[in-house]
Amino acid sequence: MAYVQRKIPFVGTADTNPETKAFWDGCAAGKFLLRRCTSCRKVHWYPRSLCPFCFGDCEWVEGSGKGKIYTLSIMTRAEVPYAIAYVTLAEGPSMMTNIVDCDFAALKIGQDVKLKFVPSEGGPPIPMFAPV
């Protein structure tokens, strides 16, 4: 099944949550920002102000945009079919995302993927991934 671009509405605004505002501002600027703890140095997803490992303070760092598919599901019964997956980022954490610009039948666990910003309706672009 071939990929067809879905219209993705952006719920709320980039200013809705002050903890994620910098992330969405980065997306609008074409940067994939992640949070890294200044104490234990671990990167985590989703963006939040305190480290989930040691409760230390965090800083924004730019991610590489590289990852591997950890698991996926292809939604073929949707009006416009799509693939949703957990991608393990090169920096360590896993994030739920969509896999875009691909033949869904060719997707597999462990496949290398790269970041792609997909425009949303009424908000900043949303980070998704495409096969390398």
Contacts in CASP RR format, 6 or more apart in sequence:
PFRMAT RR
TARGET T0000
AUTHOR 0000-0000-0000
METHOD contacts of the structure
MODEL  1
MAYVQRKIPFVGTADTNPETKAFWDGCAAGKFLLRRCTSCRKVHWYPRSL
CPFCFGDCEWVEGSGKGKIYTLSIMTRAEVPYAIAYVTLAEGPSMMTNIV
DCDFAALKIGQDVKLKFVPSEGGPPIPMFAPV
1 74 0 8 1.000
1 76 0 8 1.000
1 81 0 8 1.000
1 103 0 8 1.000
1 104 0 8 1.000
1 105 0 8 1.000
2 103 0 8 1.000
2 104 0 8 1.000
3 100 0 8 1.000
3 101 0 8 1.000
3 102 0 8 1.000
3 103 0 8 1.000
3 104 0 8 1.000
4 80 0 8 1.000
4 81 0 8 1.000
5 100 0 8 1.000
5 118 0 8 1.000
6 80 0 8 1.000
6 82 0 8 1.000
7 121 0 8 1.000
8 118 0 8 1.000
8 119 0 8 1.000
8 120 0 8 1.000
8 121 0 8 1.000
8 126 0 8 1.000
9 120 0 8 1.000
9 121 0 8 1.000
9 122 0 8 1.000
10 120 0 8 1.000
10 121 0 8 1.000
10 122 0 8 1.000
10 123 0 8 1.000
10 124 0 8 1.000
10 126 0 8 1.000
13 123 0 8 1.000
14 20 0 8 1.000
14 21 0 8 1.000
14 24 0 8 1.000
14 25 0 8 1.000
14 28 0 8 1.000
14 123 0 8 1.000
14 124 0 8 1.000
15 21 0 8 1.000
19 47 0 8 1.000
19 48 0 8 1.000
19 49 0 8 1.000
20 46 0 8 1.000
20 47 0 8 1.000
22 33 0 8 1.000
22 47 0 8 1.000
22 60 0 8 1.000
23 33 0 8 1.000
23 47 0 8 1.000
23 60 0 8 1.000
24 123 0 8 1.000
24 124 0 8 1.000
25 124 0 8 1.000
26 32 0 8 1.000
26 33 0 8 1.000
26 124 0 8 1.000
27 33 0 8 1.000
27 117 0 8 1.000
27 124 0 8 1.000
27 125 0 8 1.000
27 126 0 8 1.000
27 127 0 8 1.000
28 124 0 8 1.000
28 125 0 8 1.000
30 117 0 8 1.000
30 125 0 8 1.000
31 62 0 8 1.000
32 62 0 8 1.000
32 63 0 8 1.000
32 65 0 8 1.000
32 115 0 8 1.000
32 127 0 8 1.000
33 47 0 8 1.000
33 60 0 8 1.000
33 61 0 8 1.000
33 62 0 8 1.000
33 63 0 8 1.000
34 43 0 8 1.000
34 44 0 8 1.000
34 45 0 8 1.000
34 47 0 8 1.000
34 60 0 8 1.000
34 61 0 8 1.000
34 62 0 8 1.000
34 63 0 8 1.000
34 89 0 8 1.000
34 91 0 8 1.000
34 93 0 8 1.000
35 43 0 8 1.000
35 44 0 8 1.000
35 45 0 8 1.000
35 47 0 8 1.000
35 48 0 8 1.000
35 51 0 8 1.000
35 58 0 8 1.000
35 59 0 8 1.000
35 60 0 8 1.000
35 61 0 8 1.000
36 42 0 8 1.000
36 43 0 8 1.000
36 44 0 8 1.000
36 58 0 8 1.000
36 59 0 8 1.000
36 60 0 8 1.000
36 61 0 8 1.000
37 43 0 8 1.000
37 44 0 8 1.000
37 51 0 8 1.000
37 53 0 8 1.000
37 54 0 8 1.000
37 56 0 8 1.000
37 57 0 8 1.000
37 58 0 8 1.000
38 56 0 8 1.000
38 57 0 8 1.000
38 58 0 8 1.000
38 59 0 8 1.000
39 51 0 8 1.000
39 54 0 8 1.000
39 56 0 8 1.000
39 57 0 8 1.000
40 51 0 8 1.000
40 53 0 8 1.000
40 54 0 8 1.000
40 56 0 8 1.000
42 51 0 8 1.000
42 53 0 8 1.000
42 54 0 8 1.000
43 61 0 8 1.000
43 89 0 8 1.000
43 91 0 8 1.000
43 92 0 8 1.000
43 93 0 8 1.000
44 51 0 8 1.000
44 52 0 8 1.000
44 53 0 8 1.000
44 58 0 8 1.000
44 93 0 8 1.000
45 89 0 8 1.000
45 93 0 8 1.000
45 94 0 8 1.000
45 95 0 8 1.000
46 95 0 8 1.000
48 58 0 8 1.000
49 57 0 8 1.000
49 58 0 8 1.000
50 56 0 8 1.000
50 57 0 8 1.000
50 58 0 8 1.000
51 57 0 8 1.000
51 58 0 8 1.000
63 89 0 8 1.000
63 90 0 8 1.000
63 91 0 8 1.000
64 89 0 8 1.000
64 90 0 8 1.000
64 91 0 8 1.000
65 89 0 8 1.000
65 90 0 8 1.000
65 114 0 8 1.000
65 115 0 8 1.000
66 89 0 8 1.000
66 90 0 8 1.000
66 112 0 8 1.000
66 113 0 8 1.000
66 114 0 8 1.000
66 115 0 8 1.000
67 87 0 8 1.000
67 88 0 8 1.000
67 89 0 8 1.000
67 90 0 8 1.000
67 112 0 8 1.000
67 113 0 8 1.000
67 114 0 8 1.000
67 129 0 8 1.000
68 87 0 8 1.000
68 88 0 8 1.000
68 110 0 8 1.000
68 111 0 8 1.000
68 112 0 8 1.000
68 113 0 8 1.000
69 85 0 8 1.000
69 86 0 8 1.000
69 87 0 8 1.000
69 99 0 8 1.000
69 107 0 8 1.000
69 108 0 8 1.000
69 109 0 8 1.000
69 110 0 8 1.000
69 111 0 8 1.000
69 113 0 8 1.000
69 129 0 8 1.000
70 85 0 8 1.000
70 86 0 8 1.000
70 87 0 8 1.000
70 88 0 8 1.000
70 94 0 8 1.000
70 109 0 8 1.000
70 110 0 8 1.000
71 85 0 8 1.000
71 86 0 8 1.000
71 109 0 8 1.000
72 83 0 8 1.000
72 84 0 8 1.000
72 85 0 8 1.000
72 86 0 8 1.000
72 99 0 8 1.000
72 107 0 8 1.000
72 109 0 8 1.000
73 83 0 8 1.000
73 84 0 8 1.000
73 85 0 8 1.000
74 81 0 8 1.000
74 82 0 8 1.000
74 83 0 8 1.000
74 104 0 8 1.000
74 107 0 8 1.000
75 81 0 8 1.000
75 82 0 8 1.000
75 83 0 8 1.000
75 84 0 8 1.000
76 104 0 8 1.000
81 104 0 8 1.000
82 98 0 8 1.000
83 98 0 8 1.000
83 99 0 8 1.000
83 100 0 8 1.000
83 102 0 8 1.000
83 104 0 8 1.000
83 107 0 8 1.000
84 96 0 8 1.000
84 97 0 8 1.000
84 98 0 8 1.000
84 99 0 8 1.000
85 96 0 8 1.000
85 97 0 8 1.000
85 98 0 8 1.000
85 99 0 8 1.000
85 107 0 8 1.000
85 129 0 8 1.000
86 94 0 8 1.000
86 95 0 8 1.000
86 96 0 8 1.000
86 97 0 8 1.000
87 94 0 8 1.000
87 95 0 8 1.000
87 97 0 8 1.000
87 99 0 8 1.000
87 113 0 8 1.000
87 129 0 8 1.000
88 94 0 8 1.000
89 95 0 8 1.000
97 127 0 8 1.000
97 128 0 8 1.000
97 129 0 8 1.000
98 118 0 8 1.000
98 128 0 8 1.000
98 129 0 8 1.000
99 107 0 8 1.000
99 113 0 8 1.000
99 128 0 8 1.000
99 129 0 8 1.000
99 130 0 8 1.000
99 131 0 8 1.000
100 116 0 8 1.000
100 118 0 8 1.000
100 128 0 8 1.000
100 129 0 8 1.000
100 130 0 8 1.000
101 116 0 8 1.000
101 130 0 8 1.000
101 131 0 8 1.000
102 130 0 8 1.000
102 131 0 8 1.000
106 131 0 8 1.000
107 131 0 8 1.000
111 131 0 8 1.000
111 132 0 8 1.000
112 131 0 8 1.000
112 132 0 8 1.000
113 129 0 8 1.000
113 130 0 8 1.000
113 131 0 8 1.000
113 132 0 8 1.000
114 129 0 8 1.000
114 130 0 8 1.000
114 131 0 8 1.000
114 132 0 8 1.000
115 127 0 8 1.000
115 128 0 8 1.000
115 129 0 8 1.000
116 127 0 8 1.000
116 128 0 8 1.000
116 129 0 8 1.000
116 130 0 8 1.000
117 125 0 8 1.000
117 126 0 8 1.000
117 127 0 8 1.000
117 128 0 8 1.000
118 125 0 8 1.000
118 126 0 8 1.000
118 127 0 8 1.000
118 128 0 8 1.000
119 125 0 8 1.000
120 126 0 8 1.000
END
